[in-house]
Structure formats: C-alpha cells, structure tokens
Amino acid sequence: MKVTAFVLQFVGSVAFLLYGMKMMSDGIQKSAGQSLRNLLGMMTGNRIFAALTGLLITMIIQSSGATTVMVVSFVNAGILTLTQSIGVIFGANIGTTVTAWLVLLFKLKFEMAVFAVPVFGVGFLLTFVKRLHKEAVGEALMGFGLLFIGLDFLSSDLPELSKSQSGFLAFFAGRGALSLFAGIAIGLLATVAVHSSSAITVVIVTMGSNSPLDWEFAAAMVLGCNVGSTIDAVLAAVGTKVNARRAALVHVLFNITGTVLAVLFFHPFLSFVDSFFSGYPLPQKIPERLATLHTVFNAAAALLFLPFVR
C-alpha cells in the first residue's frame, strides 16, 4: 500500500509539472502578437543575445523542454528564424542547469508552492474575467504556477525515491565502460519517460545527497539526461514546417554531439570538475560535483558550437 501511494504521488507530481509546461507553452503561443514578434526579434538579433534569451527564459520557467517546444513552435509560425532559434536552444541548455543548483541551495526545502499558488490564482482571474481579454496570458500564468507546484510536490518525493532505488543503481557502479553506457542509457530513458531532464537531474543529485552514489556512474546518468531532453523538441516538430523540424534536429544533434565528446574525454572531464573540489576528496560533495558537471558540460558545449550557428 505504501509503495502504491508513493508511485501515485510521484506520477501525479510529474503530471502537474508536465501539464503546467503544456498549458504555459500554449498560453504564450496564443498571446504571441506583433509586439512579441518584435521583442523576440530584438532579443535574438545575434547569436549571443539569442543564447542569453534562451538561458533567461529557461531559468524563469525551469524547463529547457518547454523552452525548446516554444522555440520550435515560434519557428513554425515564422516568429523566429532558424538561425535565431539555434542560439536560443543553446542558451536553454545552460539555463536548465539552474534547477539542480536551486535544489542544492535550498536543500529541497524551497517552498515553490508559496510562490506558485498566487501566480496560478492571478492567471485564473485573468482567464475568468473575460472583459479583460487576457485569457491567453492567464492560461500561461496558470501553467507557470502548475509547473512550480509540480516541482514542489516532486521535491518532497525525491528523497524516498533515492533510498528505494539506491541498491538497483549500485549494481551498475564501478563496472568500467558498462557503468558509463548503462548510466547514459538510464538517464536517457528516465528523461524520455517523464519529459523533464531537470526533474531527473534533480533525482540524481538528490540520490547523491541521501545515499552513497558512484561519481562516474552518476555523471554518466547526467549526460544521458541531456540526450533524453531532446524528446520534447522532436515531438513538437512532428507535422511542422521544414525549418521547425530543422530546429528540433539541431537540438538533437547538439546534445548528442556534446555527449559523444564528453564520453570520449570522460575521465579528463571528470578530473576537471574534481578540480573545483580539491579540498574534498571523493565521495564527498557528490551532489555539488554533479551540479557543476551539468553546468560545465552544457556551457562548454554551447560555447563550442555557438561560433558555428550559421
């Protein structure tokens, strides 16, 4: 009974998060008028500003998946060019690393619902009062609130999840190349299943906080999350125009290529991350190492590929 209750709670939390993402994205797209087109055109005028735009949007909505879905939709609608969208996608990959740092900063006690509930209430009022003609904005705010409520519920489930799965994950630890590829596969499949690399990365970071976790295996899972995060862009591109499909393909190729490079230089990469924690030998600071790896990996990949946008 306890296991069933936990599974239902976890699934419900993920459902809140995913439905919030969808509602917010739909609301933003419905409210996209000429002013939004001009704003996006100004903010994504060059590749640097485009990357900063993607970074800031993802930091605000806490989901690179939602950002890339919106980008694909905007390219399909002609609001963004393909070149502009690539910079935004690169920035979104950096912005998604903020969630793990928030979890570490507040030790899973950040009361996101305190902020999310009023936002949802404001959104509902805008939707309910028809004469304001702000239904689309209200829908976006409601989705924004639901997303944070889902994250809040999810954060309360993660410690229990990490304890229950620690034995299963320990089986794959310390097995060389098998650990590396098994970690990538687990991170990828888990992210595809819940459509949120941020959520799965938080799960991994939390596991490192609540139970011993092999550093190399956990790092491989984080890399797998980056590949799995492309699923939302791929699904959003189904049935769209050619440039929208190209934007989704750029997202897939960017994440896969970055992960391949990280795998080729896996141990030097981990040693570089370890250098930030020279005073803390393993297995200390595993959660902080994972959050640092996530940020360094996405930032380095974006900086590496940004000059080749065109």
C-alpha positions as CSV (number, residue, x, y, z in Angstrom):
1,M,0.0,0.0,0.0
2,K,2.8,2.4,0.9
3,V,4.6,1.7,-2.4
4,T,1.4,2.2,-4.4
5,A,0.7,5.5,-2.6
6,F,4.3,6.7,-3.3
7,V,4.0,5.7,-7.0
8,L,0.7,7.5,-7.4
9,Q,2.1,10.6,-5.6
10,F,5.2,10.6,-7.8
11,V,3.2,10.2,-11.1
12,G,0.8,12.9,-10.0
13,S,3.6,15.3,-9.3
14,V,5.2,14.7,-12.7
15,A,1.7,15.1,-14.3
16,F,1.4,18.6,-12.6
17,L,4.8,19.5,-13.9
18,L,4.2,18.3,-17.5
19,Y,0.6,19.7,-17.8
20,G,1.9,23.0,-16.4
21,M,4.6,23.1,-19.1
22,K,2.0,22.4,-21.8
23,M,-0.5,25.0,-20.5
24,M,2.2,27.7,-20.2
25,S,3.5,27.0,-23.7
26,D,0.0,27.1,-25.2
27,G,-0.8,30.3,-23.4
28,I,2.4,32.0,-24.5
29,Q,1.8,30.9,-28.1
30,K,-1.8,32.2,-28.1
31,S,-0.7,35.6,-26.8
32,A,2.1,35.9,-29.3
33,G,1.2,39.1,-31.3
34,Q,3.3,41.5,-33.3
35,S,4.8,43.1,-30.1
36,L,6.1,39.6,-29.1
37,R,7.5,39.1,-32.5
38,N,9.3,42.5,-32.3
39,L,10.6,41.7,-28.8
40,L,11.9,38.3,-29.8
41,G,13.5,39.7,-32.9
42,M,15.3,42.3,-30.9
43,M,16.4,39.9,-28.1
44,T,17.6,37.3,-30.6
45,G,19.2,39.7,-33.0
46,N,22.5,37.9,-32.8
47,R,23.7,34.6,-31.6
48,I,24.9,35.9,-28.2
49,F,21.6,37.6,-27.4
50,A,19.7,34.6,-28.7
51,A,21.7,32.3,-26.3
52,L,21.1,34.8,-23.4
53,T,17.4,34.8,-24.2
54,G,17.2,31.0,-24.1
55,L,19.1,31.0,-20.9
56,L,16.9,33.6,-19.1
57,I,13.6,32.0,-20.3
58,T,14.7,28.6,-19.2
59,M,15.8,29.9,-15.8
60,I,12.4,31.5,-15.4
61,I,10.2,28.5,-16.4
62,Q,12.6,25.9,-15.1
63,S,12.3,23.7,-18.2
64,S,14.5,23.5,-21.3
65,G,11.9,21.2,-22.8
66,A,9.3,23.9,-22.5
67,T,11.7,26.5,-24.0
68,T,12.6,24.3,-27.0
69,V,9.0,23.4,-27.6
70,M,8.1,27.1,-27.7
71,V,11.1,27.7,-30.0
72,V,10.1,25.0,-32.4
73,S,6.5,26.5,-32.4
74,F,7.8,30.0,-33.0
75,V,9.9,28.9,-35.9
76,N,6.9,27.0,-37.4
77,A,4.9,30.2,-37.0
78,G,7.6,32.4,-38.6
79,I,8.2,34.4,-35.4
80,L,11.8,33.2,-35.1
81,T,14.2,32.4,-37.9
82,L,16.1,29.1,-37.8
83,T,19.4,30.9,-37.0
84,Q,17.8,32.8,-34.1
85,S,16.3,29.6,-32.8
86,I,19.6,27.8,-32.6
87,G,21.1,30.4,-30.3
88,V,18.0,30.2,-28.0
89,I,18.3,26.4,-27.9
90,F,22.0,26.6,-26.9
91,G,21.1,29.1,-24.1
92,A,18.2,26.8,-23.0
93,N,20.7,24.0,-22.4
94,I,22.6,26.2,-20.0
95,G,19.5,27.6,-18.3
96,T,18.2,24.1,-17.4
97,T,21.2,23.6,-15.1
98,V,19.8,26.1,-12.6
99,T,17.2,23.7,-11.2
100,A,19.9,21.4,-9.6
101,W,21.6,24.4,-8.0
102,L,18.3,25.6,-6.6
103,V,17.7,22.2,-5.0
104,L,21.2,22.2,-3.6
105,L,20.9,25.8,-2.4
106,F,17.6,25.2,-0.5
107,K,18.3,21.5,0.3
108,L,14.9,20.5,-1.2
109,K,13.1,22.8,1.2
110,F,12.4,25.7,-1.2
111,E,8.7,26.3,-0.9
112,M,8.0,26.8,-4.5
113,A,4.2,26.4,-3.9
114,V,4.2,29.6,-1.8
115,F,5.1,31.4,-5.0
116,A,3.3,29.2,-7.5
117,V,-0.2,29.3,-5.9
118,P,-0.6,33.1,-6.1
119,V,0.6,33.1,-9.7
120,F,-1.9,30.4,-10.5
121,G,-4.6,32.5,-8.8
122,V,-3.7,35.6,-10.8
123,G,-3.8,33.5,-14.0
124,F,-7.2,32.1,-13.2
125,L,-8.6,35.6,-12.6
126,L,-7.3,36.8,-15.9
127,T,-8.9,33.8,-17.6
128,F,-12.2,34.1,-15.6
129,V,-12.7,37.8,-16.2
130,K,-13.5,37.8,-19.9
131,R,-13.8,41.5,-20.4
132,L,-10.0,41.9,-19.7
133,H,-9.3,39.9,-22.9
134,K,-6.2,38.4,-21.2
135,E,-7.3,34.7,-21.3
136,A,-4.1,33.6,-23.1
137,V,-1.9,35.4,-20.6
138,G,-4.0,33.9,-17.7
139,E,-3.5,30.4,-19.2
140,A,0.2,30.9,-19.4
141,L,0.4,32.1,-15.8
142,M,-1.7,29.1,-14.6
143,G,0.6,26.8,-16.4
144,F,3.6,28.5,-14.8
145,G,2.0,28.0,-11.4
146,L,1.2,24.4,-12.1
147,L,4.8,23.8,-13.2
148,F,6.2,25.1,-9.9
149,I,3.6,23.2,-7.9
150,G,4.6,20.0,-9.6
151,L,8.3,20.7,-8.9
152,D,7.4,21.4,-5.2
153,F,5.5,18.0,-4.9
154,L,8.3,16.3,-6.8
155,S,10.9,17.6,-4.4
156,S,9.1,16.0,-1.5
157,D,9.1,12.6,-3.3
158,L,12.7,12.5,-4.4
159,P,14.4,11.6,-1.1
160,E,12.2,8.5,-0.7
161,L,12.8,7.6,-4.4
162,S,16.6,7.8,-4.0
163,K,16.6,5.5,-1.0
164,S,14.4,2.9,-2.7
165,Q,16.5,2.8,-5.9
166,S,20.0,3.1,-4.4
167,G,20.5,-0.7,-4.4
168,F,19.4,-1.1,-8.0
169,L,21.8,1.7,-9.2
170,A,24.7,0.3,-7.0
171,F,24.6,-2.8,-9.2
172,F,25.9,-0.8,-12.2
173,A,28.5,1.2,-10.3
174,G,32.2,0.5,-10.7
175,R,32.0,-1.6,-13.9
176,G,34.1,0.5,-16.3
177,A,32.6,1.0,-19.8
178,L,29.4,-0.9,-18.7
179,S,28.8,1.7,-16.0
180,L,29.3,4.5,-18.4
181,F,26.9,3.3,-21.1
182,A,24.4,1.9,-18.5
183,G,24.4,5.3,-16.8
184,I,23.8,7.2,-20.0
185,A,21.0,4.7,-21.0
186,I,19.3,5.0,-17.6
187,G,19.4,8.8,-17.7
188,L,18.2,9.0,-21.2
189,L,15.3,6.6,-20.7
190,A,14.2,8.2,-17.5
191,T,14.2,11.6,-19.1
192,V,12.2,10.4,-22.1
193,A,9.7,8.8,-19.7
194,V,9.0,11.9,-17.7
195,H,9.8,14.5,-20.4
196,S,12.0,16.6,-18.0
197,S,15.8,16.5,-17.8
198,S,15.6,18.9,-14.9
199,A,13.5,16.6,-12.9
200,I,15.7,13.5,-13.5
201,T,18.8,15.5,-12.8
202,V,17.3,16.6,-9.5
203,V,16.6,12.9,-8.8
204,I,20.2,12.1,-9.4
205,V,21.6,15.0,-7.3
206,T,19.2,14.0,-4.5
207,M,20.4,10.4,-4.6
208,G,23.9,11.7,-4.1
209,S,22.6,13.7,-1.1
210,N,20.7,10.8,0.6
211,S,22.8,7.7,-0.2
212,P,26.3,6.8,-1.5
213,L,26.4,7.1,-5.3
214,D,29.3,6.3,-7.6
215,W,30.7,9.5,-9.0
216,E,31.4,8.2,-12.6
217,F,28.1,6.4,-12.9
218,A,26.1,9.4,-11.6
219,A,28.0,11.6,-14.1
220,A,27.0,9.3,-16.9
221,M,23.4,9.4,-15.9
222,V,23.5,13.3,-16.1
223,L,25.0,13.1,-19.6
224,G,22.1,10.7,-20.6
225,C,19.6,13.2,-19.3
226,N,20.9,15.8,-21.8
227,V,20.3,13.4,-24.7
228,G,16.8,12.4,-23.4
229,S,15.8,16.1,-23.1
230,T,15.6,16.3,-26.9
231,I,12.3,14.2,-26.9
232,D,10.1,17.3,-26.4
233,A,11.5,19.1,-29.3
234,V,11.3,16.0,-31.5
235,L,7.6,15.5,-30.6
236,A,6.8,19.2,-31.1
237,A,8.3,19.1,-34.6
238,V,6.0,16.3,-35.8
239,G,3.9,17.7,-38.6
240,T,5.5,21.1,-38.7
241,K,7.2,23.1,-41.5
242,V,10.7,22.2,-42.6
243,N,12.5,24.9,-40.6
244,A,10.8,23.9,-37.4
245,R,11.9,20.3,-38.0
246,R,15.4,21.6,-38.6
247,A,15.4,23.5,-35.3
248,A,14.4,20.3,-33.5
249,L,17.2,18.4,-35.4
250,V,19.7,21.0,-34.3
251,H,18.7,20.4,-30.7
252,V,19.1,16.6,-31.1
253,L,22.5,16.9,-32.9
254,F,23.8,19.5,-30.4
255,N,23.0,17.3,-27.4
256,I,24.2,14.0,-28.9
257,T,27.4,15.5,-30.2
258,G,28.2,17.2,-26.9
259,T,27.6,13.9,-25.1
260,V,29.8,11.9,-27.5
261,L,32.6,14.4,-26.9
262,A,32.1,14.2,-23.1
263,V,32.3,10.4,-23.4
264,L,35.5,10.5,-25.5
265,F,37.1,12.7,-22.8
266,F,35.2,11.3,-19.9
267,H,37.9,10.9,-17.3
268,P,39.7,14.2,-18.1
269,F,36.3,15.9,-18.0
270,L,35.6,14.4,-14.5
271,S,39.1,15.4,-13.3
272,F,38.4,19.0,-14.4
273,V,35.2,19.0,-12.4
274,D,37.0,17.5,-9.5
275,S,39.5,20.4,-9.6
276,F,36.7,22.7,-8.3
277,F,36.6,20.5,-5.1
278,S,40.3,19.9,-4.5
279,G,39.8,20.1,-0.7
280,Y,37.0,17.5,-0.7
281,P,38.2,14.0,-1.8
282,L,35.6,11.5,-3.1
283,P,33.0,10.6,-2.1
284,Q,32.5,14.0,-0.6
285,K,30.4,16.7,-2.4
286,I,29.0,14.3,-4.9
287,P,25.7,16.4,-5.4
288,E,27.8,19.6,-5.8
289,R,30.0,17.8,-8.3
290,L,27.0,16.6,-10.3
291,A,25.5,20.1,-10.5
292,T,28.9,21.5,-11.5
293,L,29.3,18.9,-14.2
294,H,25.8,19.6,-15.5
295,T,26.6,23.3,-15.8
296,V,30.1,23.0,-17.2
297,F,29.0,20.4,-19.8
298,N,26.1,22.5,-21.2
299,A,28.0,25.8,-21.0
300,A,31.1,24.3,-22.7
301,A,29.0,22.7,-25.5
302,A,27.2,25.9,-26.1
303,L,30.4,28.0,-26.3
304,L,32.0,25.3,-28.6
305,F,29.1,25.3,-31.1
306,L,28.0,28.9,-30.9
307,P,30.5,30.2,-33.5
308,F,29.2,27.6,-36.0
309,V,25.5,28.6,-35.8
310,R,25.3,29.6,-39.4
